[in-house]
Amino acid sequence: MGKITAWQSWNEYRTYEQWTTEMPKGGELPWALFYPADYSIGASNLGIHYIYRLLKENGIAAERFFSAPIPYRSVDADTLLERFPVITAGISYEGGVDTFFKWLHGANIPLNAEKRRAGNYPVIGAGGAITYINPLLLSGVCDFIVLGDAMDVMPSVAYCLRKYSTDGDREKLWDMLAENPSVLVPSVDIKNGKLTTDKKIDRAQPIDEHYPACSTWITPKSTFGNTFLIELQRGCFRNCSYCTLPACFGKARHRNSEILEKTITEIAGKIKFDQVGLVTPEAGDYPEINKILDLLQKMDKGVSFASLRLDRLTEKMLDAITRGGRHSLTVAPETGRDCLRTSCGKRFSNDLIIEKLKLAKEKGINNVKLYFMIGLPEEHDDDIFAIPELCRRIIETTGQSLVISAGPFVPKPWTKWERHDFSGLQEIKRKYAILTASARAIGRKVPQLRLTSPKEAEEEFMLGWYGYDESVMYADEIEKYGNRKKTLPDRSRTLLELKKFK
């Protein structure tokens, strides 16, 4: 690799970072840990916090990289990417894979594993939430893919890479890594586009209460501001038809509330932060949520909820939001009609939505963002007209200012609706036109409209169903053209291969 970025420094970002624990210095294997998004978003992702800390505690000289604002120098020391023999990425969703591949290509790193081996380029690995859903999307590029929860697997991976750093035998490394049932090594495990060895995605791995469930560093430059993040729960007991959570991430597992309370208290005693971000699929489902909220009230700390379900929204939660000086709320009705919402798996009515938002208004919540999906199975135009009608009722009852955030339904592997079709660009645009005209006709306090690009949704749909063959083609197109052509996935074949992961 040549010089791949002009001189820029992350020094300003480093000066804002407060560390919740003293991190080990140095390490014996330079390791670039990449998150495919802006620093502000990556700093708000607990997965990267966990893996970075774990690598450092295992004696790895890990340094953090982000796609922006300085893409090829580390946050930790402004080190150039070209100095790292190991590069791994933590990827949450399909779009992150696209960013990762293009980032590697921009660094002049071949996307083909055999070309990297022949040219002694860095070893490339990946993990993260996307591997629960479709690890095959990564398989055309990565030397290895850590499946599911990486916490128990990474020490073994680090051991293999240390061995490789001394003998330099890439094929031996692949064989060593492939021995782990939770590590997918495409050059070993995939032949003729098909998975040929047994691999495992543990979708309900017990939570290790001994490992910290919180931010490794805190910074006001994160998406949530100067916020201390703490994890309450993994998985979900609900079974929403469109959602990957129940099928991909397993049943709900809750962290011990006493340990969480102790952690919050200890960190607050040595670091100043404005609020606590509660990371969980649904805050109202955490059994001890009131104990946590009572503690934060005593500490006079604001609260940010990663997710709030309307039917579990309580006065105590609303008080926690407004205590931090916030006067906005984000909820997801998904549809404007009760029957379609029930088919999604959300069994609450429009009347309940209005009742809860009226309570929110009484607590000082003046602004509400509402998430809706367009193009759901068995959806009709009447369902689209129902969205502005629900918003009109909310405005007339509460006087709140609304934002309608609408995006296309994207069928994902493992979900109940995995075999349903994506509506397509023209149909989504047609329904967007209905929604836009109807929303403008509300009259009083017309809601703001924020519509997800149909092309972005189509891209997400296609990438989500890429198997090994499509992933290889995808990488080739990025290297040839700098982007990807519209390669259609063979969903049936991909689904058949994905079902092999136990």
MILUM-606078 format. One line per 3 residues: number of its first residue (from 1); their letters; for each residue x negated, y, z negated of C-alpha. Coordinates in nm, 2 decimals, padded with zeros to 4 digits, m for minus. Example, Ala and Ser with C-alpha at 12.3 -4.5 7.8 and 13.67 -1.06 7.14 Angstrom:
1	AS	m01.23/m00.45/m00.78 ~ m01.37/m00.11/m00.71
END
This chain:
1	MGK	00.00/00.00/00.00 ~ m00.11/00.35/00.07 ~ m00.03/00.66/m00.11
4	ITA	00.35/00.66/m00.13 ~ 00.45/00.98/m00.31 ~ 00.32/01.33/m00.35
7	WQS	00.19/01.42/m00.70 ~ 00.49/01.47/m00.93 ~ 00.51/01.41/m01.30
10	WNE	00.77/01.27/m01.54 ~ 00.62/01.46/m01.82 ~ 00.93/01.68/m01.88
13	YRT	01.14/01.36/m01.91 ~ 00.89/01.20/m02.15 ~ 00.90/01.50/m02.39
16	YEQ	01.28/01.46/m02.43 ~ 01.26/01.08/m02.52 ~ 01.30/00.98/m02.88
19	WTT	01.22/00.61/m02.95 ~ 01.43/00.41/m03.19 ~ 01.14/00.18/m03.26
22	EMP	00.76/00.20/m03.22 ~ 00.67/00.03/m02.89 ~ 00.36/m00.18/m02.86
25	KGG	00.08/m00.01/m02.67 ~ m00.09/m00.15/m02.35 ~ m00.05/m00.51/m02.25
28	ELP	m00.23/m00.76/m02.03 ~ m00.01/m00.77/m01.72 ~ 00.10/m00.45/m01.54
31	WAL	00.47/m00.49/m01.47 ~ 00.69/m00.24/m01.29 ~ 01.05/m00.25/m01.42
34	FYP	01.28/m00.08/m01.18 ~ 01.64/00.04/m01.21 ~ 01.80/00.13/m00.87
37	ADY	01.95/00.46/m00.96 ~ 01.87/00.81/m01.10 ~ 01.70/00.82/m01.43
40	SIG	02.01/00.96/m01.60 ~ 02.21/00.65/m01.50 ~ 01.93/00.41/m01.58
43	ASN	01.88/00.56/m01.93 ~ 02.24/00.48/m02.00 ~ 02.21/00.11/m01.91
46	LGI	02.15/m00.10/m02.22 ~ 02.02/m00.39/m02.01 ~ 01.71/m00.20/m01.90
49	HYI	01.66/m00.09/m02.26 ~ 01.67/m00.46/m02.37 ~ 01.43/m00.59/m02.11
52	YRL	01.18/m00.31/m02.13 ~ 01.16/m00.36/m02.51 ~ 01.14/m00.74/m02.47
55	LKE	00.86/m00.72/m02.22 ~ 00.66/m00.48/m02.44 ~ 00.71/m00.70/m02.74
58	NGI	00.58/m01.00/m02.54 ~ 00.25/m00.82/m02.46 ~ 00.34/m00.71/m02.11
61	AAE	00.22/m00.37/m01.99 ~ 00.56/m00.28/m01.86 ~ 00.64/00.07/m01.72
64	RFF	00.98/00.21/m01.61 ~ 01.06/00.31/m01.26 ~ 01.38/00.48/m01.12
67	SAP	01.49/00.56/m00.77 ~ 01.51/00.94/m00.85 ~ 01.39/01.20/m00.91
70	IPY	01.04/01.05/m00.87 ~ 01.08/00.71/m00.70 ~ 00.73/00.56/m00.70
73	RSV	00.56/00.68/m01.02 ~ 00.64/00.54/m01.36 ~ 00.82/00.74/m01.63
76	DAD	00.58/00.61/m01.89 ~ 00.25/00.73/m01.75 ~ 00.31/00.86/m01.39
79	TLL	00.14/00.54/m01.27 ~ 00.17/00.47/m00.89 ~ 00.37/00.17/m00.80
82	ERF	00.09/00.03/m00.59 ~ m00.10/m00.06/m00.92 ~ 00.15/m00.32/m01.03
85	PVI	00.12/m00.69/m00.93 ~ 00.47/m00.76/m01.06 ~ 00.78/m00.57/m00.97
88	TAG	01.13/m00.66/m01.11 ~ 01.46/m00.48/m01.09 ~ 01.76/m00.49/m01.32
91	ISY	02.07/m00.46/m01.10 ~ 02.43/m00.41/m01.21 ~ 02.62/m00.41/m00.88
94	EGG	02.60/m00.46/m00.51 ~ 02.49/m00.11/m00.42 ~ 02.19/m00.15/m00.64
97	VDT	02.06/m00.43/m00.43 ~ 02.07/m00.20/m00.12 ~ 01.88/00.06/m00.31
100	FFK	01.63/m00.19/m00.44 ~ 01.55/m00.34/m00.09 ~ 01.52/00.01/00.06
103	WLH	01.30/00.13/m00.23 ~ 01.06/m00.17/m00.17 ~ 01.06/m00.10/00.20
106	GAN	00.98/00.26/00.14 ~ 00.68/00.15/m00.07 ~ 00.55/m00.05/00.23
109	IPL	00.61/m00.38/00.06 ~ 00.73/m00.66/00.29 ~ 01.07/m00.79/00.21
112	NAE	00.99/m01.14/00.32 ~ 00.84/m01.35/00.04 ~ 00.60/m01.55/00.27
115	KRR	00.46/m01.22/00.41 ~ 00.40/m01.09/00.06 ~ 00.22/m01.42/m00.03
118	AGN	00.00/m01.40/00.28 ~ m00.09/m01.04/00.22 ~ m00.13/m01.06/m00.15
121	YPV	00.15/m00.81/m00.22 ~ 00.33/m00.79/m00.55 ~ 00.55/m01.06/m00.69
124	IGA	00.92/m00.95/m00.67 ~ 01.19/m01.05/m00.91 ~ 01.53/m00.94/m01.01
127	GGA	01.80/m00.99/m01.27 ~ 02.10/m00.81/m01.42 ~ 02.48/m00.83/m01.41
130	ITY	02.49/m00.89/m01.03 ~ 02.34/m01.23/m01.09 ~ 02.65/m01.34/m01.28
133	INP	02.85/m01.26/m00.97 ~ 02.64/m01.34/m00.66 ~ 02.26/m01.40/m00.71
136	LLL	02.25/m01.52/m00.34 ~ 02.27/m01.15/m00.23 ~ 01.91/m01.11/m00.37
139	SGV	01.78/m01.45/m00.24 ~ 01.65/m01.33/00.10 ~ 01.39/m01.10/m00.07
142	CDF	01.30/m01.20/m00.43 ~ 01.04/m01.45/m00.53 ~ 01.25/m01.52/m00.83
145	IVL	01.60/m01.43/m00.97 ~ 01.67/m01.46/m01.34 ~ 02.03/m01.59/m01.37
148	GDA	02.27/m01.44/m01.63 ~ 02.14/m01.32/m01.97 ~ 01.76/m01.28/m01.94
151	MDV	01.68/m01.24/m02.31 ~ 01.59/m01.61/m02.36 ~ 01.44/m01.66/m02.02
154	MPS	01.20/m01.36/m01.99 ~ 00.93/m01.50/m02.23 ~ 00.90/m01.81/m02.01
157	VAY	00.89/m01.59/m01.69 ~ 00.62/m01.37/m01.85 ~ 00.42/m01.68/m01.93
160	CLR	00.43/m01.80/m01.57 ~ 00.33/m01.46/m01.44 ~ 00.04/m01.44/m01.68
163	KYS	m00.08/m01.77/m01.54 ~ m00.04/m01.64/m01.19 ~ m00.24/m01.33/m01.27
166	TDG	m00.54/m01.54/m01.34 ~ m00.53/m01.81/m01.07 ~ m00.34/m01.61/m00.79
169	DRE	m00.17/m01.92/m00.65 ~ 00.18/m01.79/m00.54 ~ 00.31/m02.13/m00.44
172	KLW	00.21/m02.27/m00.79 ~ 00.39/m01.97/m00.94 ~ 00.71/m02.05/m00.75
175	DML	00.70/m02.41/m00.86 ~ 00.65/m02.31/m01.23 ~ 00.93/m02.06/m01.22
178	AEN	01.16/m02.31/m01.05 ~ 01.13/m02.55/m01.34 ~ 01.35/m02.32/m01.54
181	PSV	01.72/m02.40/m01.48 ~ 01.81/m02.03/m01.53 ~ 01.56/m01.90/m01.27
184	LVP	01.64/m01.92/m00.90 ~ 01.34/m01.94/m00.68 ~ 01.46/m01.92/m00.32
187	SVD	01.15/m02.07/m00.16 ~ 01.19/m02.38/m00.38 ~ 01.56/m02.40/m00.45
190	IKN	01.72/m02.31/m00.12 ~ 01.67/m02.52/00.20 ~ 01.84/m02.44/00.53
193	GKL	02.05/m02.18/00.36 ~ 02.18/m02.41/00.09 ~ 02.11/m02.45/m00.28
196	TTD	01.94/m02.79/m00.32 ~ 01.85/m02.79/m00.69 ~ 02.06/m02.76/m01.01
199	KKI	02.07/m02.41/m01.15 ~ 02.26/m02.27/m01.44 ~ 02.43/m01.94/m01.52
202	DRA	02.52/m01.94/m01.88 ~ 02.84/m01.74/m01.88 ~ 02.91/m01.75/m02.26
205	QPI	02.56/m01.74/m02.42 ~ 02.59/m01.67/m02.79 ~ 02.47/m01.33/m02.90
208	DEH	02.13/m01.32/m03.08 ~ 02.21/m01.11/m03.38 ~ 01.84/m01.08/m03.46
211	YPA	01.77/m00.88/m03.15 ~ 01.85/m00.51/m03.16 ~ 02.18/m00.43/m02.99
214	CST	02.10/m00.06/m02.92 ~ 01.91/00.20/m02.73 ~ 01.54/00.16/m02.71
217	WIT	01.51/00.54/m02.64 ~ 01.75/00.83/m02.66 ~ 01.74/01.13/m02.43
220	PKS	01.96/01.43/m02.35 ~ 01.89/01.36/m01.98 ~ 02.11/01.05/m01.98
223	TFG	02.45/01.04/m01.82 ~ 02.61/01.06/m02.17 ~ 02.38/01.32/m02.31
226	NTF	02.20/01.28/m02.64 ~ 02.38/00.96/m02.72 ~ 02.28/00.65/m02.92
229	LIE	02.41/00.34/m02.74 ~ 02.51/00.03/m02.94 ~ 02.67/m00.29/m02.81
232	LQR	02.98/m00.43/m02.98 ~ 03.09/m00.72/m02.76 ~ 03.01/m00.92/m02.45
235	GCF	03.26/m01.10/m02.23 ~ 03.64/m01.07/m02.24 ~ 03.93/m01.28/m02.35
238	RNC	04.17/m01.11/m02.09 ~ 04.22/m01.26/m01.75 ~ 04.28/m00.97/m01.51
241	SYC	04.32/m01.09/m01.15 ~ 04.07/m00.85/m00.99 ~ 03.80/m00.84/m01.27
244	TLP	03.47/m01.02/m01.28 ~ 03.44/m00.99/m01.66 ~ 03.64/m01.30/m01.78
247	ACF	03.52/m01.54/m01.51 ~ 03.16/m01.42/m01.48 ~ 03.06/m01.30/m01.82
250	GKA	03.24/m01.55/m02.04 ~ 03.47/m01.54/m02.33 ~ 03.45/m01.25/m02.58
253	RHR	03.16/m01.27/m02.82 ~ 03.15/m01.00/m03.09 ~ 02.85/m00.86/m03.27
256	NSE	02.84/m00.86/m03.65 ~ 02.98/m00.53/m03.78 ~ 02.76/m00.52/m04.08
259	ILE	02.45/m00.54/m03.87 ~ 02.58/m00.28/m03.64 ~ 02.66/m00.04/m03.93
262	KTI	02.31/m00.09/m04.07 ~ 02.15/m00.02/m03.73 ~ 02.35/00.30/m03.68
265	TEI	02.27/00.42/m04.03 ~ 01.90/00.34/m04.00 ~ 01.85/00.51/m03.66
268	AGK	02.05/00.81/m03.77 ~ 01.81/00.85/m04.06 ~ 01.51/00.90/m03.84
271	IKF	01.64/01.03/m03.51 ~ 01.88/01.31/m03.43 ~ 02.16/01.23/m03.18
274	DQV	02.49/01.39/m03.10 ~ 02.71/01.09/m03.06 ~ 02.73/00.71/m03.05
277	GLV	02.82/00.53/m02.73 ~ 03.02/00.21/m02.80 ~ 02.93/m00.04/m02.53
280	TPE	03.19/m00.31/m02.49 ~ 03.43/m00.43/m02.21 ~ 03.72/m00.30/m02.43
283	AGD	03.67/m00.11/m02.75 ~ 04.02/m00.19/m02.88 ~ 03.94/m00.56/m02.86
286	YPE	03.65/m00.54/m03.11 ~ 03.80/m00.68/m03.44 ~ 03.61/m00.43/m03.66
289	INK	03.64/m00.12/m03.45 ~ 03.81/00.07/m03.73 ~ 03.51/00.00/m03.96
292	ILD	03.27/00.14/m03.71 ~ 03.49/00.44/m03.64 ~ 03.52/00.51/m04.02
295	LLQ	03.14/00.50/m04.05 ~ 03.09/00.74/m03.77 ~ 03.35/00.98/m03.91
298	KMD	03.16/00.98/m04.25 ~ 02.84/01.05/m04.05 ~ 03.02/01.33/m03.85
301	KGV	02.91/01.17/m03.53 ~ 03.11/01.19/m03.20 ~ 03.20/00.88/m03.02
304	SFA	03.19/00.78/m02.65 ~ 03.38/00.47/m02.54 ~ 03.25/00.27/m02.25
307	SLR	03.60/00.15/m02.19 ~ 03.95/00.22/m02.33 ~ 04.26/00.02/m02.25
310	LDR	04.58/00.22/m02.28 ~ 04.77/m00.05/m02.47 ~ 04.50/m00.06/m02.74
313	LTE	04.45/00.31/m02.77 ~ 04.50/00.43/m03.13 ~ 04.51/00.76/m03.32
316	KML	04.18/00.68/m03.48 ~ 04.01/00.64/m03.14 ~ 04.16/00.97/m03.02
319	DAI	04.04/01.14/m03.34 ~ 03.69/01.00/m03.28 ~ 03.68/01.14/m02.93
322	TRG	03.80/01.49/m03.02 ~ 03.57/01.50/m03.33 ~ 03.28/01.51/m03.09
325	GRH	03.42/01.81/m02.92 ~ 03.56/01.63/m02.62 ~ 03.90/01.71/m02.48
328	SLT	03.92/01.46/m02.19 ~ 04.01/01.10/m02.16 ~ 03.96/00.83/m01.89
331	VAP	04.20/00.54/m01.85 ~ 04.29/00.29/m01.58 ~ 04.66/00.23/m01.51
334	ETG	04.54/00.06/m01.18 ~ 04.88/00.11/m01.02 ~ 05.19/00.33/m01.04
337	RDC	05.44/00.05/m01.08 ~ 05.49/m00.19/m01.37 ~ 05.54/m00.51/m01.16
340	LRT	05.22/m00.47/m00.96 ~ 05.03/m00.38/m01.28 ~ 05.15/m00.70/m01.43
343	SCG	05.02/m00.90/m01.14 ~ 04.68/m00.74/m01.20 ~ 04.68/m00.87/m01.55
346	KRF	04.76/m00.54/m01.73 ~ 05.09/m00.60/m01.91 ~ 05.19/m00.25/m02.01
349	SND	05.45/m00.01/m01.87 ~ 05.46/00.34/m01.73 ~ 05.66/00.43/m02.04
352	LII	05.38/00.32/m02.27 ~ 05.12/00.51/m02.06 ~ 05.32/00.83/m02.11
355	EKL	05.37/00.75/m02.48 ~ 04.99/00.71/m02.53 ~ 04.90/01.02/m02.33
358	KLA	05.16/01.22/m02.52 ~ 04.98/01.11/m02.84 ~ 04.65/01.21/m02.68
361	KEK	04.78/01.55/m02.60 ~ 04.89/01.60/m02.96 ~ 04.53/01.52/m03.07
364	GIN	04.39/01.78/m02.84 ~ 04.32/01.58/m02.52 ~ 04.41/01.82/m02.24
367	NVK	04.24/01.65/m01.94 ~ 04.30/01.29/m01.83 ~ 04.13/01.10/m01.55
370	LYF	04.33/00.81/m01.42 ~ 04.18/00.52/m01.22 ~ 04.39/00.35/m00.95
373	MIG	04.33/00.08/m00.69 ~ 04.45/00.09/m00.34 ~ 04.50/m00.22/m00.12
376	LPE	04.59/m00.47/m00.39 ~ 04.74/m00.80/m00.29 ~ 05.12/m00.77/m00.23
379	EHD	05.10/m00.39/m00.24 ~ 05.35/m00.19/m00.04 ~ 05.38/00.17/00.05
382	DDI	05.63/00.22/m00.24 ~ 05.34/00.13/m00.48 ~ 05.13/00.42/m00.33
385	FAI	05.42/00.67/m00.37 ~ 05.46/00.55/m00.73 ~ 05.11/00.68/m00.82
388	PEL	05.19/01.05/m00.78 ~ 05.54/00.99/m00.93 ~ 05.37/00.85/m01.25
391	CRR	05.14/01.15/m01.26 ~ 05.44/01.38/m01.22 ~ 05.60/01.23/m01.52
394	IIE	05.28/01.26/m01.72 ~ 05.24/01.63/m01.63 ~ 05.61/01.71/m01.71
397	TTG	05.58/01.53/m02.05 ~ 05.24/01.63/m02.17 ~ 05.13/01.93/m01.96
400	QSL	04.79/01.77/m01.92 ~ 04.56/01.84/m01.63 ~ 04.50/01.52/m01.43
403	VIS	04.24/01.37/m01.20 ~ 04.35/01.09/m00.98 ~ 04.05/00.87/m00.90
406	AGP	04.15/00.61/m00.64 ~ 03.94/00.34/m00.48 ~ 04.00/00.03/m00.26
409	FVP	04.05/m00.31/m00.41 ~ 03.74/m00.52/m00.34 ~ 03.78/m00.90/m00.38
412	KPW	03.49/m01.04/m00.58 ~ 03.36/m01.40/m00.62 ~ 03.49/m01.59/m00.93
415	TKW	03.80/m01.38/m00.98 ~ 04.16/m01.49/m00.94 ~ 04.19/m01.28/m00.63
418	ERH	03.86/m01.39/m00.47 ~ 04.02/m01.54/m00.16 ~ 04.23/m01.23/m00.08
421	DFS	04.13/m01.01/00.21 ~ 03.99/m00.66/00.19 ~ 04.25/m00.42/00.34
424	GLQ	04.01/m00.27/00.60 ~ 03.91/00.09/00.68 ~ 04.22/00.19/00.88
427	EIK	04.47/00.06/00.63 ~ 04.29/00.22/00.34 ~ 04.27/00.56/00.52
430	RKY	04.65/00.53/00.60 ~ 04.73/00.47/00.23 ~ 04.50/00.75/00.12
433	AIL	04.69/00.98/00.35 ~ 05.02/00.88/00.18 ~ 04.86/00.93/m00.16
436	TAS	04.72/01.27/m00.07 ~ 05.04/01.41/00.07 ~ 05.25/01.28/m00.22
439	ARA	05.01/01.42/m00.48 ~ 05.02/01.76/m00.32 ~ 05.39/01.76/m00.33
442	IGR	05.40/01.72/m00.71 ~ 05.43/02.10/m00.74 ~ 05.33/02.18/m01.10
445	KVP	04.96/02.14/m01.18 ~ 04.87/01.93/m00.88 ~ 04.62/01.67/m00.98
448	QLR	04.27/01.67/m00.84 ~ 04.21/01.38/m00.60 ~ 03.88/01.18/m00.59
451	LTS	03.89/00.91/m00.34 ~ 03.62/00.64/m00.31 ~ 03.49/00.62/00.05
454	PKE	03.65/00.34/00.24 ~ 03.32/00.27/00.41 ~ 03.14/00.24/00.07
457	AEE	03.41/00.00/m00.04 ~ 03.37/m00.21/00.28 ~ 03.00/m00.22/00.22
460	EFM	03.05/m00.34/m00.14 ~ 03.29/m00.61/m00.01 ~ 03.05/m00.74/00.25
463	LGW	02.74/m00.73/00.03 ~ 02.93/m00.90/m00.25 ~ 02.98/m01.21/m00.03
466	YGY	02.64/m01.23/00.13 ~ 02.48/m01.58/00.11 ~ 02.11/m01.66/00.17
469	DES	02.13/m01.64/00.55 ~ 02.30/m01.29/00.54 ~ 02.05/m01.18/00.27
472	VMY	01.76/m01.27/00.50 ~ 01.92/m01.10/00.79 ~ 01.99/m00.79/00.57
475	ADE	01.63/m00.76/00.48 ~ 01.51/m00.80/00.84 ~ 01.74/m00.52/00.95
478	IEK	01.61/m00.29/00.68 ~ 01.26/m00.35/00.79 ~ 01.34/m00.31/01.16
481	YGN	01.59/m00.02/01.15 ~ 01.56/00.13/00.80 ~ 01.92/00.03/00.73
484	RKK	02.17/m00.26/00.77 ~ 02.40/m00.34/01.05 ~ 02.75/m00.45/00.98
487	TLP	02.68/m00.82/00.93 ~ 03.00/m01.01/00.84 ~ 02.96/m01.27/00.56
490	DRS	03.09/m01.62/00.58 ~ 03.29/m01.61/00.26 ~ 03.39/m01.97/00.26
493	RTL	03.02/m02.08/00.29 ~ 02.91/m01.84/00.02 ~ 03.19/m01.94/m00.21
496	LEL	03.09/m02.31/m00.17 ~ 02.73/m02.23/m00.25 ~ 02.82/m02.01/m00.55
499	KKF	03.03/m02.28/m00.70 ~ 02.71/m02.49/m00.73 ~ 02.59/m02.27/m01.01
502	K	02.71/m02.44/m01.33
END
